[in-house]
Amino acid sequence: MTLHVQGAGLRHGQMRALGAVSLRIGKGERVAIIGPSGAGKSSLLQLMATALQPSSGQLEVLGEQPWALSARARQRLRARIGLVHQAPPLPPRQRVVTAVLAGRLGQWGLLRGLFNLLHPTDVLGARQVLAELGLAEKLFVQCGQLSGGQLQRVGIARVLYQRPDLLLADEPVSAMDPVLAEHSLALLNRHAQANGVTLVASLHAVELALAHFPRIIGIREGDVVFDCPAQAVTEALLAGLYANEQLASSTASQRAAVTVQIPRC
């Protein structure tokens, strides 16, 4: 079992980000998380990445309970987890080759990591993974010179170079055109299948989720609404998931009615 989330809740101050979420995701599974803006998709991925500690409930990642580990052991666990950010936190003056190779900083010793900042130690490896994403010619370009979609592809290249056991992606193709989005998601899925990597991605585009992922989790207002094989996701499920919240919440009774009417898989 790669991920076991049991009754995990998350609060940001007084704001409820996640309710009592319970999920099991096995090794090698490929799962898409969908839902309206503000539903809690990013919070759930941050929880899985051990970047945030649950306010309640339990979390097991790659056979470990991260918040029962020492800080050093938790860092070793995080080195096995790759996270693709919607807006990769790459310094504008950093070269693309350095950004990609930084994917393995958690696996390298301090001296090699520092040396890599001055003199990239695996230019060929970085070029190969960038070539898969159509960015080989950007190898020595500064990140600040790239478009949003190119930066997202560099973020994907960084995680592919890392070779994690668990690959998490938070809206990884939101700034890409449709062709590049299709290509990048297909590449992530091929990598996961070929290497037995567990892949969990949050996506705003439902059609991309259904086309590329065998399992779909719908989340709304911090709660899991459905958890289905992609072929079992119906128009009724999607209508309930994306129901206009302002209209649905005009009264408490209307809000309850919308919840009841959402069909389950």
ZITA-V916417 format. One record per residue. N is the residue number from 1. RES is the residue in three letters. SS is DSSP state (A for helix, B for strand, O for the rest). PHI is phi in whole degrees, 0 to 359 (none if undefined). PSI is psi in degrees with one decimal (none if undefined). Layout:
n={N	N}
res={RES	RES}
ss={SS	SS}
phi={PHI	PHI}
psi={PSI	PSI}
This chain:
n={1	2	3	4	5	6	7	8	9	10	11	12	13	14	15	16	17	18	19	20	21	22	23	24	25	26	27	28	29	30	31	32	33	34	35	36	37	38	39	40	41	42	43	44	45	46	47	48	49	50	51	52	53	54	55	56	57	58	59	60	61	62	63	64	65	66	67	68	69	70	71	72	73	74	75	76	77	78	79	80	81	82	83	84	85	86	87	88	89	90	91	92	93	94	95	96	97	98	99	100	101	102	103	104	105	106	107	108	109	110	111	112	113	114	115	116	117	118	119	120	121	122	123	124	125	126	127	128	129	130	131	132	133	134	135	136	137	138	139	140	141	142	143	144	145	146	147	148	149	150	151	152	153	154	155	156	157	158	159	160	161	162	163	164	165	166	167	168	169	170	171	172	173	174	175	176	177	178	179	180	181	182	183	184	185	186	187	188	189	190	191	192	193	194	195	196	197	198	199	200	201	202	203	204	205	206	207	208	209	210	211	212	213	214	215	216	217	218	219	220	221	222	223	224	225	226	227	228	229	230	231	232	233	234	235	236	237	238	239	240	241	242	243	244	245	246	247	248	249	250	251	252	253	254	255	256	257	258	259	260	261	262	263	264	265}
res={MET	THR	LEU	HIS	VAL	GLN	GLY	ALA	GLY	LEU	ARG	HIS	GLY	GLN	MET	ARG	ALA	LEU	GLY	ALA	VAL	SER	LEU	ARG	ILE	GLY	LYS	GLY	GLU	ARG	VAL	ALA	ILE	ILE	GLY	PRO	SER	GLY	ALA	GLY	LYS	SER	SER	LEU	LEU	GLN	LEU	MET	ALA	THR	ALA	LEU	GLN	PRO	SER	SER	GLY	GLN	LEU	GLU	VAL	LEU	GLY	GLU	GLN	PRO	TRP	ALA	LEU	SER	ALA	ARG	ALA	ARG	GLN	ARG	LEU	ARG	ALA	ARG	ILE	GLY	LEU	VAL	HIS	GLN	ALA	PRO	PRO	LEU	PRO	PRO	ARG	GLN	ARG	VAL	VAL	THR	ALA	VAL	LEU	ALA	GLY	ARG	LEU	GLY	GLN	TRP	GLY	LEU	LEU	ARG	GLY	LEU	PHE	ASN	LEU	LEU	HIS	PRO	THR	ASP	VAL	LEU	GLY	ALA	ARG	GLN	VAL	LEU	ALA	GLU	LEU	GLY	LEU	ALA	GLU	LYS	LEU	PHE	VAL	GLN	CYS	GLY	GLN	LEU	SER	GLY	GLY	GLN	LEU	GLN	ARG	VAL	GLY	ILE	ALA	ARG	VAL	LEU	TYR	GLN	ARG	PRO	ASP	LEU	LEU	LEU	ALA	ASP	GLU	PRO	VAL	SER	ALA	MET	ASP	PRO	VAL	LEU	ALA	GLU	HIS	SER	LEU	ALA	LEU	LEU	ASN	ARG	HIS	ALA	GLN	ALA	ASN	GLY	VAL	THR	LEU	VAL	ALA	SER	LEU	HIS	ALA	VAL	GLU	LEU	ALA	LEU	ALA	HIS	PHE	PRO	ARG	ILE	ILE	GLY	ILE	ARG	GLU	GLY	ASP	VAL	VAL	PHE	ASP	CYS	PRO	ALA	GLN	ALA	VAL	THR	GLU	ALA	LEU	LEU	ALA	GLY	LEU	TYR	ALA	ASN	GLU	GLN	LEU	ALA	SER	SER	THR	ALA	SER	GLN	ARG	ALA	ALA	VAL	THR	VAL	GLN	ILE	PRO	ARG	CYS}
ss={O	O	B	B	B	B	B	B	B	B	B	B	O	O	B	B	B	B	B	B	B	B	B	B	B	O	O	O	O	B	B	B	B	B	O	O	O	O	O	O	A	A	A	A	A	A	A	A	O	O	O	O	O	O	O	B	B	B	B	B	B	O	O	B	O	A	A	A	O	O	A	A	A	A	A	A	A	A	O	O	B	B	B	B	O	O	O	O	O	O	O	O	O	O	B	A	A	A	A	A	A	A	A	A	O	O	O	O	O	A	A	A	A	A	A	A	A	A	O	O	O	O	A	A	A	A	A	A	A	A	A	A	O	O	O	A	A	A	O	O	O	B	A	A	A	O	O	A	A	A	A	A	A	A	A	A	A	A	A	A	A	A	O	O	O	B	B	B	B	B	O	O	O	O	O	O	O	A	A	A	A	A	A	A	A	A	A	A	A	A	A	A	A	A	A	O	O	B	B	B	B	B	O	O	O	A	A	A	A	A	A	A	O	O	B	B	B	B	B	B	O	O	B	B	B	B	B	B	B	A	A	A	O	O	A	A	A	A	A	A	A	O	O	O	A	A	A	A	O	O	O	A	A	A	A	A	A	A	A	A	A	O	O	O	O}
phi={none	280	226	225	252	238	58	279	246	214	235	252	65	271	270	274	268	223	278	267	276	231	213	233	232	276	300	83	289	237	232	251	251	236	157	293	301	79	285	114	298	295	298	295	294	298	296	296	279	64	281	234	265	298	284	205	81	231	222	236	232	52	79	238	263	303	272	259	271	291	301	292	295	292	295	296	296	296	294	265	245	252	235	267	273	299	239	305	280	253	301	303	270	286	284	301	301	292	297	291	295	296	302	254	301	291	259	267	284	300	296	294	298	294	296	297	295	270	218	308	267	216	299	298	297	295	296	296	288	293	298	296	254	72	234	302	285	264	308	251	280	285	299	294	266	262	283	299	293	294	298	297	291	296	299	293	300	300	287	296	293	297	60	282	277	232	246	247	224	258	46	287	236	296	259	261	287	303	292	293	298	300	296	292	292	297	295	301	292	297	298	296	295	293	248	65	271	280	239	231	230	267	222	275	275	298	297	290	299	292	282	246	235	290	233	237	247	261	232	214	51	82	238	284	267	208	215	223	298	305	290	265	282	257	299	295	298	292	298	292	294	256	306	302	292	295	290	290	255	298	217	296	291	297	298	296	296	298	297	296	283	291	286	252	287}
psi={120.6	-43.0	132.4	108.2	119.6	104.9	33.9	125.0	158.6	131.0	139.8	94.6	-121.4	-5.8	131.5	113.1	-39.5	142.0	-143.0	84.0	132.0	123.7	149.0	126.7	119.2	166.9	131.4	-2.3	152.0	114.5	135.0	138.0	123.2	164.5	166.3	166.2	137.7	11.3	-21.9	10.6	-49.8	-38.4	-40.5	-41.3	-40.0	-36.1	-47.2	-31.4	-2.4	21.1	-24.4	143.0	131.5	144.0	-23.1	164.6	-169.8	152.9	129.6	127.6	122.8	41.3	6.0	149.5	97.1	-34.4	4.2	-3.3	161.6	163.7	-40.1	-42.4	-35.5	-35.3	-38.8	-38.9	-43.0	-26.9	-17.6	0.4	127.6	133.3	119.9	119.5	150.1	-42.1	91.7	130.5	71.0	126.1	135.4	-32.1	-4.2	137.1	152.1	-42.1	-41.1	-38.6	-40.7	-47.5	-23.1	-11.9	-25.1	14.4	-34.7	-16.4	-17.2	160.1	169.7	-43.7	-43.5	-37.9	-44.3	-41.3	-37.3	-30.3	-32.8	-37.6	103.3	130.0	-11.7	65.9	-40.8	-43.4	-42.2	-40.7	-39.2	-45.7	-33.7	-35.1	-34.8	-23.1	10.3	29.3	18.8	-33.8	-8.7	11.4	-44.4	15.0	148.4	144.6	-30.4	-13.1	1.6	155.5	171.2	-41.6	-37.9	-39.5	-39.7	-38.3	-34.4	-40.6	-38.7	-44.0	-39.7	-43.9	-37.1	-38.3	-32.6	-36.3	59.6	165.2	-26.7	122.3	118.0	138.8	120.5	102.3	57.6	-13.1	18.8	-25.0	7.8	153.9	165.2	-38.3	-46.4	-35.7	-45.9	-46.3	-43.6	-41.4	-37.9	-39.3	-44.7	-42.8	-40.2	-42.6	-44.6	-44.7	-43.4	-29.4	5.8	30.0	140.0	128.1	123.9	122.5	137.8	136.1	139.5	-31.4	107.2	-38.6	-34.7	-40.1	-46.8	-31.3	-28.9	-12.4	131.0	-24.5	134.8	129.7	123.6	130.1	139.2	131.4	38.0	5.3	147.4	122.3	-40.1	159.3	101.8	156.7	148.0	-37.9	-13.6	-2.6	116.2	168.6	-35.8	-41.9	-44.4	-37.9	-40.8	-38.5	-40.9	16.6	137.7	116.0	-34.6	-40.8	-40.5	-22.2	17.8	-30.8	159.9	-36.3	-38.8	-41.4	-43.7	-38.0	-40.2	-42.2	-44.1	-35.5	-11.7	117.9	152.9	153.9	none}
